[in-house]
């Protein structure tokens, strides 16, 4: 799907709604309240009616689109721009491209990001690389980088030949790392690759990972590849994330960092998909409402 395709195929609100109906209810329209079958009313606004709970609704009710006065075509254009931009798209760029206010563009981008958050994620197996990186913040001392600096911590997990996952962490203590291991990596994993940071062996022990399943590359000795032992795969995803922060978003608050990580993971894992735009819209009509008050709380 290209920008020209979106402009030509979805040039009216009615065409946009028709697509959203198919994506939200592939098996037939159902009430968002009681989940009973609903019928379409003969109105110009494409209203649906549920006889079971006497409720009238539209396809955007109880979704990310809820209570938006922005034309759906602009929603579609913003969605395409966000999901197809390899290093992300800033709210300022969306503002200039769509001709909306910065506040509208900022809220629009965050609602699309909220829909990109993965809810059901299978456990990772095979060969999984784990590493941490540091983004944003000012340094306390001259030349101070990484651990010990006033930066936000991002934990990365990447299955070789599979998906990547980013998490905003408060620290890199073994207990914190063990939680990410237990919640994301299968007990049947073949091997977990990390660098020689001292917390990882203790984290593996707390997460009940067998010693023989943990392999480490000695970055402290400037060794970055030893046969198939390395963390270069997850570090390449970190590189793309940092290019987005430095070159596109420029500045990210710690409060919203997790949302940007979800967006980057969502796009990265679908970077070869021809249905990325439709997948994003499908998430947008199934994700819960995100109000401006919730976002700025």
Backbone as CSV, one residue per row, in Angstrom:
resi,resn,N_x,N_y,N_z,CA_x,CA_y,CA_z,C_x,C_y,C_z
1,UNK,0.844,-1.192,0.000,0.000,0.000,0.000,0.883,1.247,0.000
2,UNK,0.639,2.133,-0.946,1.404,3.368,-1.041,0.514,4.555,-0.696
3,UNK,1.149,5.723,-0.596,0.403,6.938,-0.292,-0.612,7.237,-1.391
4,UNK,-0.216,7.017,-2.637,-1.116,7.237,-3.768,-2.311,6.286,-3.698
5,UNK,-2.064,5.030,-3.304,-3.152,4.057,-3.172,-4.178,4.508,-2.139
6,UNK,-3.687,4.982,-0.985,-4.596,5.425,0.074,-5.431,6.607,-0.397
7,UNK,-4.786,7.559,-1.067,-5.500,8.744,-1.550,-6.574,8.362,-2.572
8,UNK,-6.258,7.414,-3.460,-7.206,7.023,-4.511,-8.300,6.074,-4.021
9,UNK,-7.924,5.120,-3.169,-8.876,4.095,-2.736,-9.782,4.553,-1.604
10,UNK,-9.297,5.475,-0.771,-10.069,5.877,0.401,-10.240,7.394,0.426
11,UNK,-10.824,7.897,-0.646,-10.980,9.343,-0.791,-12.253,9.877,-0.147
12,UNK,-13.094,8.988,0.378,-14.303,9.420,1.071,-14.411,8.723,2.417
13,UNK,-15.190,9.322,3.308,-15.397,8.750,4.628,-16.104,7.395,4.535
14,UNK,-17.009,7.264,3.580,-17.767,6.024,3.426,-16.856,4.852,3.057
15,UNK,-15.914,5.084,2.154,-14.990,4.023,1.753,-14.085,3.611,2.918
16,UNK,-13.672,4.575,3.717,-12.847,4.273,4.889,-13.625,3.416,5.885
17,UNK,-14.888,3.781,6.109,-15.720,3.029,7.047,-15.990,1.607,6.557
18,UNK,-16.171,1.442,5.269,-16.399,0.110,4.719,-15.218,-0.814,5.017
19,UNK,-14.005,-0.284,4.873,-12.823,-1.098,5.170,-12.744,-1.415,6.660
20,UNK,-13.010,-0.434,7.508,-12.950,-0.658,8.950,-13.970,-1.690,9.404
21,UNK,-15.158,-1.689,8.792,-16.182,-2.689,9.125,-15.674,-4.087,8.806
22,UNK,-15.054,-4.255,7.634,-14.540,-5.579,7.253,-13.411,-6.033,8.178
23,UNK,-12.584,-5.084,8.599,-11.459,-5.441,9.469,-11.912,-5.739,10.898
24,UNK,-12.886,-4.976,11.374,-13.327,-5.151,12.765,-14.240,-6.355,12.938
25,UNK,-15.130,-6.572,11.968,-16.113,-7.658,12.090,-16.080,-8.551,10.852
26,UNK,-15.049,-9.334,10.656,-14.975,-10.192,9.458,-16.086,-11.239,9.398
27,UNK,-16.643,-11.587,10.553,-17.704,-12.606,10.580,-19.092,-11.985,10.704
28,UNK,-19.191,-10.671,10.579,-20.484,-10.012,10.712,-20.483,-9.019,11.864
29,UNK,-21.246,-7.947,11.723,-21.260,-6.880,12.727,-21.829,-7.384,14.043
30,UNK,-21.139,-7.065,15.147,-21.636,-7.421,16.467,-21.538,-6.228,17.402
31,UNK,-22.371,-6.196,18.394,-22.440,-5.083,19.340,-21.188,-5.049,20.214
32,UNK,-20.541,-3.874,20.345,-19.353,-3.791,21.197,-19.649,-3.918,22.690
33,UNK,-20.930,-3.803,23.051,-21.308,-3.914,24.467,-21.645,-5.350,24.862
34,UNK,-22.619,-5.945,24.147,-23.084,-7.279,24.545,-22.618,-8.390,23.609
35,UNK,-21.913,-8.016,22.524,-21.362,-8.981,21.567,-22.422,-9.761,20.779
36,UNK,-23.643,-9.241,20.782,-24.713,-9.876,19.996,-24.702,-9.330,18.565
37,UNK,-25.262,-10.082,17.594,-25.324,-9.581,16.206,-26.116,-8.285,16.125
38,UNK,-25.673,-7.389,15.233,-26.329,-6.094,15.057,-26.661,-5.903,13.584
39,UNK,-27.564,-4.954,13.331,-27.974,-4.669,11.957,-27.659,-3.220,11.623
40,UNK,-27.486,-2.948,10.334,-27.208,-1.581,9.903,-28.510,-0.825,9.695
41,UNK,-28.542,0.407,10.192,-29.712,1.258,10.025,-29.619,2.022,8.706
42,UNK,-30.750,2.383,8.175,-30.794,3.121,6.904,-30.562,4.607,7.167
43,UNK,-29.327,4.940,7.507,-28.959,6.334,7.773,-27.727,6.699,6.955
44,UNK,-27.473,8.001,6.833,-26.322,8.470,6.056,-25.015,8.277,6.804
45,UNK,-25.074,8.131,8.125,-23.862,8.040,8.941,-23.424,6.601,9.213
46,UNK,-24.043,5.636,8.555,-23.720,4.217,8.731,-23.767,3.818,10.210
47,UNK,-24.951,3.920,10.785,-25.172,3.506,12.162,-25.598,2.044,12.204
48,UNK,-25.216,1.382,13.293,-25.630,0.000,13.527,-26.485,-0.035,14.792
49,UNK,-27.362,-1.032,14.832,-28.270,-1.117,15.985,-28.284,-2.535,16.549
50,UNK,-28.159,-2.596,17.888,-28.231,-3.875,18.586,-29.570,-3.947,19.312
51,UNK,-30.404,-4.898,18.937,-31.714,-5.046,19.565,-31.585,-5.591,20.981
52,UNK,-30.535,-6.381,21.221,-30.368,-7.008,22.529,-30.212,-6.012,23.666
53,UNK,-29.402,-4.957,23.448,-29.179,-3.967,24.513,-29.629,-2.571,24.108
54,UNK,-30.366,-2.485,22.990,-30.915,-1.208,22.515,-29.812,-0.144,22.395
55,UNK,-28.767,-0.490,21.636,-27.597,0.397,21.526,-27.309,0.688,20.064
56,UNK,-27.141,1.979,19.767,-26.736,2.406,18.429,-25.255,2.754,18.452
57,UNK,-24.528,2.371,17.414,-23.088,2.596,17.400,-22.571,2.660,15.972
58,UNK,-21.357,3.145,15.822,-20.674,3.175,14.529,-19.470,2.245,14.591
59,UNK,-18.802,2.078,13.484,-17.648,1.177,13.445,-16.492,1.698,14.288
60,UNK,-16.446,3.002,14.553,-15.337,3.568,15.337,-15.622,3.613,16.831
61,UNK,-16.819,3.224,17.253,-17.165,3.263,18.675,-16.293,2.308,19.479
62,UNK,-15.828,2.780,20.629,-15.004,1.978,21.561,-13.700,1.522,20.919
63,UNK,-13.147,2.336,20.034,-11.858,2.028,19.404,-10.926,3.226,19.563
64,UNK,-9.747,3.110,18.997,-8.785,4.207,18.992,-9.357,5.442,18.297
65,UNK,-10.263,5.232,17.343,-10.867,6.340,16.602,-11.939,7.080,17.409
66,UNK,-12.296,6.575,18.566,-13.442,7.066,19.324,-13.401,8.579,19.555
67,UNK,-14.534,9.252,19.294,-14.707,10.695,19.548,-13.753,11.574,18.741
68,UNK,-13.259,11.083,17.638,-12.370,11.893,16.802,-13.184,12.637,15.747
69,UNK,-12.892,13.932,15.576,-13.554,14.733,14.551,-12.686,14.861,13.295
70,UNK,-11.549,14.206,13.299,-10.655,14.242,12.150,-11.200,13.324,11.056
71,UNK,-11.213,13.764,9.794,-11.687,12.886,8.709,-10.906,11.571,8.680
72,UNK,-11.612,10.493,8.392,-10.968,9.184,8.393,-9.856,9.082,7.351
73,UNK,-9.967,9.819,6.251,-8.889,9.774,5.265,-7.585,10.281,5.863
74,UNK,-7.647,11.314,6.712,-6.430,11.808,7.365,-5.905,10.790,8.375
75,UNK,-6.806,10.069,9.043,-6.386,8.974,9.911,-5.625,7.921,9.094
76,UNK,-6.167,7.563,7.948,-5.541,6.545,7.102,-4.173,7.014,6.613
77,UNK,-4.074,8.279,6.206,-2.800,8.815,5.724,-1.772,8.826,6.839
78,UNK,-2.173,9.248,8.041,-1.250,9.272,9.179,-0.788,7.865,9.528
79,UNK,-1.708,6.909,9.463,-1.361,5.512,9.764,-0.328,4.980,8.778
80,UNK,-0.531,5.252,7.499,0.429,4.793,6.490,1.795,5.444,6.706
81,UNK,1.811,6.748,6.973,3.070,7.454,7.176,3.831,6.890,8.368
82,UNK,3.121,6.579,9.445,3.774,6.058,10.638,4.291,4.638,10.444
83,UNK,3.461,3.780,9.845,3.865,2.378,9.782,4.853,2.090,8.657
84,UNK,4.943,2.957,7.664,5.863,2.713,6.557,7.189,3.467,6.708
85,UNK,7.280,4.408,7.660,8.526,5.149,7.873,9.506,4.272,8.648
86,UNK,10.625,3.916,8.038,11.548,2.958,8.643,12.076,3.444,9.985
87,UNK,12.304,4.743,10.102,12.838,5.299,11.349,11.797,6.138,12.083
88,UNK,10.528,5.894,11.787,9.475,6.606,12.478,9.115,7.924,11.814
89,UNK,8.054,8.532,12.313,7.562,9.806,11.795,7.216,10.694,12.981
90,UNK,7.725,11.909,12.974,7.483,12.814,14.095,6.114,13.470,13.976
91,UNK,5.599,13.933,15.121,4.315,14.633,15.124,4.412,15.936,14.334
92,UNK,5.573,16.571,14.368,5.756,17.809,13.600,5.645,17.554,12.101
93,UNK,6.184,16.423,11.651,6.093,16.088,10.230,4.653,15.755,9.849
94,UNK,3.947,15.033,10.726,2.536,14.731,10.485,1.734,16.026,10.429
95,UNK,2.058,16.953,11.313,1.376,18.260,11.330,1.517,18.967,9.985
96,UNK,2.745,18.999,9.461,2.981,19.698,8.200,2.358,18.960,7.013
97,UNK,2.423,17.647,7.034,1.935,16.849,5.911,0.412,16.853,5.805
98,UNK,-0.264,16.757,6.952,-1.723,16.666,6.949,-2.404,18.010,7.136
99,UNK,-1.651,19.024,7.518,-2.257,20.336,7.708,-3.137,20.425,8.934
100,UNK,-2.663,19.832,10.053,-3.406,19.884,11.310,-2.550,20.576,12.361
101,UNK,-3.121,20.844,13.529,-2.355,21.470,14.602,-1.378,20.463,15.204
102,UNK,-0.376,20.964,15.914,0.602,20.053,16.535,-0.070,19.178,17.583
103,UNK,-0.982,19.760,18.368,-1.677,18.994,19.406,-2.440,17.832,18.787
104,UNK,-3.137,18.104,17.684,-3.887,17.050,16.988,-2.945,15.980,16.457
105,UNK,-1.844,16.406,15.860,-0.875,15.449,15.294,-0.247,14.599,16.391
106,UNK,0.094,15.232,17.519,0.722,14.510,18.631,-0.227,13.465,19.198
107,UNK,-1.469,13.860,19.427,-2.475,12.934,19.960,-2.768,11.821,18.955
108,UNK,-2.837,12.184,17.676,-3.079,11.209,16.617,-1.989,10.143,16.589
109,UNK,-0.735,10.576,16.619,0.397,9.638,16.584,0.385,8.704,17.785
110,UNK,0.086,9.245,18.956,0.093,8.414,20.157,-1.053,7.399,20.160
111,UNK,-2.176,7.755,19.568,-3.268,6.780,19.501,-2.930,5.640,18.541
112,UNK,-2.263,5.975,17.455,-1.838,4.909,16.527,-0.789,4.025,17.200
113,UNK,0.137,4.640,17.940,1.150,3.859,18.672,0.493,2.927,19.695
114,UNK,-0.538,3.437,20.371,-1.214,2.618,21.382,-1.806,1.357,20.756
115,UNK,-2.264,1.468,19.507,-2.822,0.302,18.815,-1.738,-0.676,18.387
116,UNK,-0.498,-0.215,18.326,0.606,-1.076,17.910,1.148,-1.928,19.052
117,UNK,0.636,-1.727,20.243,1.113,-2.518,21.379,0.616,-3.950,21.256
118,UNK,1.536,-4.882,21.279,1.185,-6.286,21.150,0.610,-6.797,22.472
119,UNK,-0.535,-7.467,22.393,-1.172,-7.991,23.604,-0.809,-9.458,23.811
120,UNK,-1.036,-10.256,22.797,-0.729,-11.693,22.882,0.558,-11.983,22.122
121,UNK,1.601,-12.288,22.882,2.897,-12.563,22.260,3.369,-13.948,22.661
122,UNK,3.704,-14.786,21.683,4.188,-16.132,22.025,5.566,-16.063,22.669
123,UNK,5.876,-17.073,23.442,7.189,-17.138,24.083,8.265,-17.368,23.020
124,UNK,9.397,-16.735,23.200,10.504,-16.880,22.264,11.254,-18.181,22.528
125,UNK,11.715,-18.808,21.443,12.513,-20.020,21.592,13.641,-19.997,20.569
126,UNK,14.274,-21.135,20.355,15.422,-21.174,19.444,16.605,-20.456,20.069
127,UNK,17.251,-19.596,19.295,18.373,-18.785,19.794,17.881,-17.365,20.025
128,UNK,18.006,-16.902,21.254,17.516,-15.578,21.626,18.684,-14.734,22.132
129,UNK,18.799,-13.539,21.599,19.821,-12.602,22.062,19.196,-11.593,23.016
130,UNK,19.926,-11.252,24.069,19.443,-10.302,25.069,20.536,-9.282,25.349
131,UNK,20.138,-8.020,25.358,21.111,-6.956,25.619,20.365,-5.743,26.159
132,UNK,21.108,-4.783,26.646,20.516,-3.533,27.126,21.218,-2.363,26.464
133,UNK,20.488,-1.272,26.292,21.080,-0.052,25.760,20.510,1.130,26.529
134,UNK,21.067,2.306,26.278,20.713,3.495,27.059,20.410,4.634,26.094
135,UNK,19.271,5.297,26.318,18.853,6.364,25.404,18.490,7.616,26.188
136,UNK,18.718,8.777,25.544,18.312,10.059,26.113,19.109,10.445,27.342
137,UNK,18.676,11.533,27.991,19.285,11.947,29.249,20.610,12.649,29.099
138,UNK,20.969,13.383,30.138,22.261,14.066,30.169,23.251,13.281,31.018
139,UNK,24.486,13.421,30.691,25.519,12.709,31.432,25.887,13.452,32.713
140,UNK,26.136,12.712,33.770,26.537,13.329,35.036,27.958,13.866,34.962
141,UNK,28.818,13.127,34.311,30.217,13.513,34.251,30.736,13.488,32.836
142,UNK,31.873,14.102,32.612,32.444,14.160,31.263,32.756,12.753,30.772
143,UNK,32.241,12.429,29.606,32.556,11.145,28.994,31.811,9.961,29.562
144,UNK,30.905,10.184,30.525,30.188,9.077,31.139,29.110,8.565,30.193
145,UNK,29.122,7.271,29.917,28.165,6.678,28.985,27.581,5.410,29.597
146,UNK,26.406,5.017,29.060,25.818,3.735,29.440,25.474,3.636,30.904
147,UNK,25.862,2.516,31.542,25.539,2.277,32.939,26.131,3.379,33.814
148,UNK,25.297,3.954,34.663,25.771,5.029,35.539,25.422,6.411,35.042
149,UNK,24.977,6.536,33.794,24.608,7.830,33.249,23.112,8.070,33.464
150,UNK,22.697,9.302,33.328,21.281,9.654,33.504,20.516,9.378,32.215
151,UNK,20.482,8.156,31.833,19.793,7.749,30.619,18.731,6.712,30.943
152,UNK,17.781,6.554,30.037,16.738,5.555,30.211,17.231,4.213,29.680
153,UNK,16.866,3.162,30.386,17.329,1.813,30.047,16.316,1.112,29.151
154,UNK,16.802,0.541,28.070,15.962,-0.241,27.164,16.541,-1.654,27.094
155,UNK,15.710,-2.635,27.433,16.096,-4.037,27.331,15.603,-4.567,25.989
156,UNK,16.480,-5.252,25.275,16.107,-5.805,23.982,16.217,-7.312,23.958
157,UNK,15.216,-7.966,23.399,15.235,-9.411,23.171,14.959,-9.638,21.691
158,UNK,15.771,-10.451,21.061,15.524,-10.751,19.656,15.805,-12.213,19.366
159,UNK,14.810,-12.877,18.838,14.967,-14.262,18.429,15.567,-14.282,17.034
160,UNK,16.645,-15.020,16.858,17.271,-15.082,15.543,16.300,-15.693,14.541
161,UNK,16.068,-14.936,13.473,15.100,-15.355,12.481,13.668,-15.058,12.896
162,UNK,13.502,-14.293,14.000,12.159,-13.997,14.499,12.009,-12.552,14.924
163,UNK,11.182,-12.349,15.938,10.801,-11.006,16.343,11.786,-10.372,17.327
164,UNK,11.636,-9.049,17.458,12.383,-8.289,18.451,11.382,-7.683,19.427
165,UNK,11.780,-7.530,20.677,10.950,-6.889,21.692,11.804,-5.921,22.498
166,UNK,11.261,-4.728,22.693,11.945,-3.707,23.481,11.130,-3.412,24.731
167,UNK,11.824,-3.177,25.844,11.161,-2.860,27.100,11.885,-1.719,27.803
168,UNK,11.107,-0.812,28.369,11.676,0.257,29.191,11.847,-0.295,30.598
169,UNK,13.075,-0.317,31.096,13.368,-0.881,32.417,13.860,0.192,33.379
170,UNK,13.628,-0.031,34.647,14.067,0.913,35.678,15.526,0.718,36.059
171,UNK,16.021,-0.500,35.915,17.408,-0.794,36.261,17.840,-2.061,35.533
172,UNK,19.092,-2.439,35.725,19.610,-3.661,35.088,20.066,-4.660,36.151
173,UNK,19.355,-4.652,37.268,19.652,-5.630,38.315,19.199,-7.015,37.851
174,UNK,19.787,-8.031,38.439,19.503,-9.397,38.002,18.028,-9.755,38.142
175,UNK,17.386,-9.265,39.222,15.966,-9.564,39.421,15.097,-8.970,38.324
176,UNK,15.434,-7.759,37.884,14.686,-7.110,36.809,14.856,-7.866,35.500
177,UNK,16.094,-8.228,35.191,16.361,-8.973,33.953,15.685,-10.338,33.972
178,UNK,15.645,-10.964,35.156,15.017,-12.287,35.275,13.538,-12.235,34.943
179,UNK,12.866,-11.143,35.297,11.432,-10.993,34.990,11.208,-10.992,33.481
180,UNK,12.034,-10.231,32.747,11.893,-10.185,31.288,12.165,-11.558,30.666
181,UNK,13.100,-12.290,31.229,13.413,-13.630,30.719,12.234,-14.571,30.931
182,UNK,11.706,-14.586,32.165,10.596,-15.497,32.476,9.349,-15.187,31.663
183,UNK,9.067,-13.889,31.418,7.823,-13.501,30.756,7.877,-13.586,29.233
184,UNK,9.083,-13.720,28.673,9.192,-13.665,27.212,9.925,-14.836,26.574
185,UNK,10.730,-15.554,27.333,11.536,-16.619,26.743,11.065,-17.976,27.248
186,UNK,10.853,-18.892,26.323,10.353,-20.217,26.654,11.378,-21.023,27.455
187,UNK,10.864,-21.928,28.280,11.753,-22.830,29.027,12.485,-23.778,28.083
188,UNK,11.937,-23.956,26.870,12.542,-24.859,25.890,13.515,-24.153,24.956
189,UNK,13.903,-22.927,25.291,14.829,-22.186,24.447,16.128,-22.964,24.273
190,UNK,16.720,-22.870,23.082,17.981,-23.583,22.832,19.142,-22.901,23.538
191,UNK,19.247,-21.590,23.342,20.359,-20.850,23.949,19.991,-19.375,24.038
192,UNK,20.499,-18.721,25.089,20.329,-17.277,25.250,21.710,-16.647,25.181
193,UNK,21.888,-15.719,24.253,23.162,-15.025,24.061,23.132,-13.666,24.760
194,UNK,24.149,-13.357,25.548,24.284,-12.035,26.166,25.745,-11.620,26.108
195,UNK,26.017,-10.385,26.538,27.410,-9.985,26.715,27.858,-10.417,28.103
196,UNK,29.012,-9.943,28.551,29.545,-10.411,29.827,29.211,-9.488,30.996
197,UNK,28.106,-8.746,30.900,27.656,-7.931,32.020,27.369,-8.843,33.214
198,UNK,27.808,-8.435,34.388,27.793,-9.313,35.565,26.396,-9.727,36.030
199,UNK,25.357,-8.984,35.689,24.007,-9.317,36.166,23.388,-10.517,35.445
200,UNK,23.857,-10.802,34.233,23.190,-11.835,33.441,23.274,-13.242,34.040
201,UNK,24.426,-13.701,34.539,24.442,-15.053,35.129,23.474,-15.199,36.293
202,UNK,23.376,-14.168,37.136,22.453,-14.222,38.270,21.004,-14.181,37.790
203,UNK,20.745,-13.410,36.735,19.397,-13.341,36.180,18.979,-14.690,35.605
204,UNK,19.896,-15.356,34.922,19.590,-16.670,34.348,19.281,-17.679,35.457
205,UNK,20.015,-17.575,36.537,19.789,-18.491,37.659,18.414,-18.252,38.272
206,UNK,18.052,-16.966,38.453,16.747,-16.639,39.034,15.603,-17.032,38.109
207,UNK,15.854,-17.001,36.811,14.824,-17.374,35.838,14.835,-18.864,35.531
208,UNK,15.653,-19.626,36.242,15.749,-21.082,36.093,16.198,-21.496,34.700
209,UNK,17.125,-20.733,34.122,17.705,-21.086,32.828,18.959,-21.923,33.076
210,UNK,19.034,-23.072,32.455,20.190,-23.959,32.653,21.477,-23.270,32.229
211,UNK,22.540,-23.517,32.971,23.827,-22.872,32.713,24.308,-23.104,31.288
212,UNK,24.116,-24.314,30.773,24.594,-24.633,29.429,23.799,-23.905,28.337
213,UNK,22.658,-23.341,28.696,21.851,-22.612,27.725,22.199,-21.128,27.663
214,UNK,23.110,-20.697,28.511,23.508,-19.290,28.521,24.932,-19.156,27.995
215,UNK,25.079,-18.439,26.896,26.402,-18.208,26.315,26.684,-16.707,26.296
216,UNK,27.927,-16.340,26.611,28.287,-14.934,26.740,29.437,-14.572,25.806
217,UNK,29.348,-13.374,25.249,30.429,-12.843,24.424,31.149,-11.766,25.230
218,UNK,32.450,-11.788,25.240,33.230,-10.914,26.130,33.494,-9.551,25.496
219,UNK,32.487,-8.686,25.588,32.650,-7.329,25.068,33.713,-6.550,25.830
220,UNK,33.879,-6.866,27.116,34.871,-6.149,27.917,36.291,-6.397,27.417
221,UNK,36.495,-7.514,26.726,37.798,-7.830,26.138,37.840,-7.472,24.658
222,UNK,36.825,-6.682,24.215,36.710,-6.257,22.816,36.564,-7.431,21.849
223,UNK,35.899,-8.475,22.337,35.555,-9.610,21.482,34.060,-9.501,21.183
224,UNK,33.697,-9.413,19.909,32.306,-9.177,19.548,31.666,-10.348,18.812
225,UNK,32.479,-11.248,18.283,31.964,-12.448,17.626,32.886,-13.615,17.943
226,UNK,32.296,-14.721,18.400,33.060,-15.932,18.648,32.238,-17.098,18.099
227,UNK,32.490,-17.418,16.826,31.668,-18.425,16.161,30.260,-17.884,15.978
228,UNK,29.266,-18.596,16.550,27.887,-18.118,16.462,27.461,-17.381,17.736
229,UNK,28.420,-17.130,18.621,28.114,-16.424,19.868,28.328,-14.928,19.652
230,UNK,27.231,-14.177,19.666,27.286,-12.716,19.529,25.915,-12.139,19.848
231,UNK,25.867,-10.838,20.012,24.588,-10.139,20.228,24.372,-9.101,19.129
232,UNK,24.989,-9.317,17.983,24.915,-8.349,16.884,23.500,-8.203,16.318
233,UNK,22.700,-9.274,16.408,21.355,-9.231,15.840,20.465,-8.259,16.603
234,UNK,20.478,-8.338,17.923,19.667,-7.408,18.705,20.271,-6.006,18.674
235,UNK,21.590,-5.916,18.573,22.228,-4.601,18.526,21.907,-3.858,17.220
236,UNK,21.677,-4.604,16.147,21.281,-3.950,14.894,19.899,-3.331,15.030
237,UNK,19.016,-3.984,15.800,17.692,-3.405,16.055,17.816,-2.179,16.956
238,UNK,18.728,-2.224,17.929,18.995,-1.051,18.770,19.449,0.128,17.914
239,UNK,20.277,-0.163,16.925,20.805,0.890,16.060,19.681,1.608,15.332
240,UNK,18.712,0.843,14.828,17.579,1.442,14.131,16.738,2.274,15.093
241,UNK,16.549,1.777,16.312,15.811,2.520,17.326,16.472,3.865,17.606
242,UNK,17.784,3.864,17.762,18.492,5.110,18.078,18.488,6.077,16.901
243,UNK,18.501,5.547,15.685,18.398,6.422,14.521,17.037,7.130,14.509
244,UNK,16.017,6.420,14.957,14.700,7.029,15.044,14.656,8.125,16.095
245,UNK,15.277,7.865,17.245,15.277,8.851,18.329,16.100,10.074,17.951
246,UNK,17.281,9.843,17.399,18.183,10.956,17.085,17.723,11.715,15.834
247,UNK,17.334,10.974,14.796,17.059,11.620,13.519,15.619,12.006,13.266
248,UNK,14.673,11.360,13.978,13.260,11.624,13.696,12.540,12.280,14.864
249,UNK,12.522,11.596,16.001,11.764,12.114,17.144,12.549,13.162,17.922
250,UNK,13.888,13.075,17.886,14.795,14.038,18.520,14.746,14.014,20.046
251,UNK,13.556,13.983,20.586,13.431,14.017,22.037,12.216,13.193,22.464
252,UNK,12.441,12.256,23.393,11.371,11.398,23.885,11.369,11.464,25.405
253,UNK,10.210,11.698,26.001,10.126,11.713,27.461,10.130,10.287,27.991
254,UNK,10.630,10.116,29.196,10.653,8.791,29.811,9.237,8.240,29.957
255,UNK,8.275,9.137,30.177,6.885,8.720,30.363,6.333,7.985,29.144
256,UNK,6.671,8.455,27.954,6.113,7.881,26.724,7.090,6.963,25.993
257,UNK,8.258,6.705,26.583,9.255,5.882,25.894,8.704,4.515,25.519
258,UNK,7.938,3.888,26.412,7.400,2.549,26.138,6.538,2.529,24.881
259,UNK,5.794,3.616,24.638,4.936,3.683,23.445,5.776,3.694,22.174
260,UNK,6.879,4.435,22.189,7.763,4.474,21.023,8.438,3.113,20.811
261,UNK,8.765,2.427,21.897,9.366,1.099,21.789,8.369,0.107,21.185
262,UNK,7.098,0.226,21.592,6.063,-0.644,21.013,5.924,-0.399,19.516
263,UNK,5.944,0.884,19.125,5.836,1.217,17.708,7.005,0.649,16.911
264,UNK,8.219,0.850,17.429,9.396,0.375,16.713,9.387,-1.147,16.591
265,UNK,9.010,-1.843,17.659,8.947,-3.307,17.623,7.900,-3.784,16.620
266,UNK,6.718,-3.138,16.649,5.615,-3.511,15.747,6.037,-3.375,14.295
267,UNK,6.645,-2.247,13.958,7.054,-2.016,12.568,8.210,-2.916,12.169
268,UNK,9.167,-3.085,13.063,10.344,-3.906,12.753,9.939,-5.348,12.478
269,UNK,9.032,-5.879,13.286,8.634,-7.283,13.132,7.784,-7.524,11.891
270,UNK,7.250,-6.451,11.298,6.424,-6.569,10.094,7.052,-5.852,8.904
271,UNK,8.336,-5.613,8.975,9.002,-4.793,7.954,8.951,-5.421,6.569
272,UNK,8.762,-6.743,6.477,8.705,-7.409,5.183,7.274,-7.769,4.778
273,UNK,6.322,-7.349,5.587,4.927,-7.688,5.318,4.316,-6.730,4.302
274,UNK,3.555,-7.289,3.359,2.860,-6.472,2.369,1.529,-5.947,2.917
275,UNK,1.143,-6.425,4.096,-0.145,-6.017,4.681,0.054,-5.200,5.956
276,UNK,1.190,-4.536,6.071,1.490,-3.766,7.280,0.417,-2.714,7.555
277,UNK,-0.008,-1.997,6.524,-1.023,-0.953,6.690,-2.335,-1.539,7.187
278,UNK,-2.776,-2.637,6.580,-4.034,-3.265,6.997,-3.918,-3.867,8.387
279,UNK,-2.755,-4.453,8.706,-2.543,-5.006,10.045,-2.648,-3.909,11.098
280,UNK,-2.095,-2.733,10.787,-2.151,-1.617,11.730,-3.584,-1.152,11.931
281,UNK,-4.344,-1.010,10.842,-5.744,-0.614,10.960,-6.550,-1.645,11.743
282,UNK,-6.242,-2.915,11.538,-6.949,-3.982,12.258,-6.709,-3.859,13.763
283,UNK,-5.497,-3.518,14.142,-5.204,-3.297,15.556,-5.925,-2.061,16.074
284,UNK,-6.081,-1.064,15.215,-6.698,0.193,15.639,-8.192,0.051,15.912
285,UNK,-8.868,-0.883,15.234,-10.302,-1.071,15.479,-10.561,-2.137,16.541
286,UNK,-9.513,-2.706,17.106,-9.691,-3.682,18.191,-9.038,-3.218,19.485
287,UNK,-8.195,-2.174,19.421,-7.540,-1.649,20.622,-8.517,-0.792,21.422
288,UNK,-8.340,-0.713,22.742,-9.245,0.091,23.575,-9.063,1.586,23.355
289,UNK,-10.042,2.359,23.812,-10.022,3.811,23.685,-8.851,4.398,24.489
290,UNK,-8.190,5.395,23.913,-7.152,6.141,24.618,-7.549,7.617,24.598
291,UNK,-7.982,8.144,25.730,-8.396,9.538,25.790,-7.193,10.461,25.986
292,UNK,-7.394,11.735,25.688,-6.314,12.717,25.862,-5.970,12.842,27.344
293,UNK,-6.961,12.719,28.192,-6.727,12.797,29.640,-5.865,11.634,30.118
294,UNK,-6.131,10.440,29.613,-5.310,9.284,29.975,-3.874,9.456,29.499
295,UNK,-3.730,9.981,28.302,-2.407,10.140,27.705,-1.559,11.161,28.452
296,UNK,-2.197,12.227,28.944,-1.448,13.312,29.580,-1.502,13.247,31.101
297,UNK,-2.085,12.172,31.646,-2.213,12.066,33.102,-0.840,11.957,33.747
